[in-house]
Amino acid sequence: MEKNRNKEFFFNKLYHLLFSEKFSKKINYNFDKKNRLDLIDFVIKKNKYKKYLEIGCNQDEVFKKIDIDKIGVDPLNGGNFRGTSDDFFIKNSDKFDCIFIDGLHIYDQVIKDILNSIKVLNENGIIILHDCLPSSIGHQRVPRTRYNWNGDVWKAIVEARTWNDFDTFTILADQGLGIIKKRKNPNILDIRNSSFKNLKFKFFYNNYKEIMRTVSFNDGIEMI
Ligand SMILES: C[S@@+](CC[C@H](N)C(=O)[O-])C[C@H]1O[C@@H](n2cnc3c(N)ncnc32)[C@H](O)[C@@H]1O
């Protein structure tokens, strides 16, 4: 299994060497010690939320600690719905207060997960996304070339930052915790772009504070 993975990573590296953007600078975010579970715990208690959805559960590190009514979606490990997020949203008729998106970290899938989540989000609900702040081009490459990987989730956050009716920002903790709330956007990102998917890491590196609207953990929970 691990041998196959390493082989896959080797061929993906070769692909990137030949065809992808090259950029060697890295970002040191100085992340807060608080993590995704601290944040999810906080929003559930503060808002007295009743219903939780997690997309991508793996070892249930977060899912097992949630003590409200919950659904966890994963095609391989953990949770209580076996299948992809697309399978789940086709069948689902429930509404949720807190949705944690941490499944397939590829822009096309993440933007689909966000749009499907918005349709089933209760008024005053919140969407949280993991892995929004990659520290190097290697951490965000698609297809992936390493175990420790964020993917290009960040591009979906940039897209959401341009919407009028959603307030989107990113908390500087735990690989970057994206927040999307349904309310007027007080800080619309004005970006003329024909394809969010094709955004470059160099652009992210130079502009991440503005395009992701990064905030500290403490400021983030005030804004929620
Ligand atoms: C990073 S792990 C999730 C970690 C977990 N949320 C946590 O906080 O500990 C990503 C998981 O997403 C799952 N996954 C991959 N593709 C998916 C998809 N299309 N829909 C839902 N989950 C997916 C993988 O099987 C994997 O278990």
PDBQT file of the ligand as one rigid body, heavy atoms in Angstrom, charges set to zero:
ROOT
HETATM    1  C1  LIG A 301      -7.612  14.689   6.151  1.00  0.00    +0.000 C 
HETATM    2  S1  LIG A 301      -8.616  13.289   6.310  1.00  0.00    +0.000 S 
HETATM    3  C2  LIG A 301      -9.876  13.833   7.425  1.00  0.00    +0.000 C 
HETATM    4  C3  LIG A 301      -9.415  14.115   8.816  1.00  0.00    +0.000 C 
HETATM    5  C4  LIG A 301     -10.477  14.399   9.848  1.00  0.00    +0.000 C 
HETATM    6  N1  LIG A 301     -11.490  15.334   9.397  1.00  0.00    +0.000 N 
HETATM    7  C5  LIG A 301      -9.832  14.995  11.099  1.00  0.00    +0.000 C 
HETATM    8  O1  LIG A 301     -10.042  16.153  11.405  1.00  0.00    +0.000 OA
HETATM    9  O2  LIG A 301      -9.085  14.263  11.760  1.00  0.00    +0.000 OA
HETATM   10  C6  LIG A 301      -9.427  13.240   4.763  1.00  0.00    +0.000 C 
HETATM   11  C7  LIG A 301     -10.443  12.148   4.594  1.00  0.00    +0.000 C 
HETATM   12  O3  LIG A 301     -11.259  12.479   3.474  1.00  0.00    +0.000 OA
HETATM   13  C8  LIG A 301     -11.696  11.302   2.878  1.00  0.00    +0.000 C 
HETATM   14  N2  LIG A 301     -12.153  11.581   1.522  1.00  0.00    +0.000 N 
HETATM   15  C9  LIG A 301     -11.464  11.492   0.365  1.00  0.00    +0.000 A 
HETATM   16  N3  LIG A 301     -12.258  11.793  -0.678  1.00  0.00    +0.000 NA
HETATM   17  C10 LIG A 301     -13.480  12.095  -0.168  1.00  0.00    +0.000 A 
HETATM   18  C11 LIG A 301     -14.723  12.472  -0.733  1.00  0.00    +0.000 A 
HETATM   19  N4  LIG A 301     -14.878  12.616  -2.066  1.00  0.00    +0.000 N 
HETATM   20  N5  LIG A 301     -15.778  12.682   0.089  1.00  0.00    +0.000 NA
HETATM   21  C12 LIG A 301     -15.633  12.547   1.430  1.00  0.00    +0.000 A 
HETATM   22  N6  LIG A 301     -14.478  12.190   2.024  1.00  0.00    +0.000 NA
HETATM   23  C13 LIG A 301     -13.412  11.972   1.232  1.00  0.00    +0.000 A 
HETATM   24  C14 LIG A 301     -10.487  10.371   2.968  1.00  0.00    +0.000 C 
HETATM   25  O4  LIG A 301     -10.900   9.021   2.902  1.00  0.00    +0.000 OA
HETATM   26  C15 LIG A 301      -9.880  10.755   4.309  1.00  0.00    +0.000 C 
HETATM   27  O5  LIG A 301     -10.278   9.854   5.316  1.00  0.00    +0.000 OA
ENDROOT
TORSDOF 0
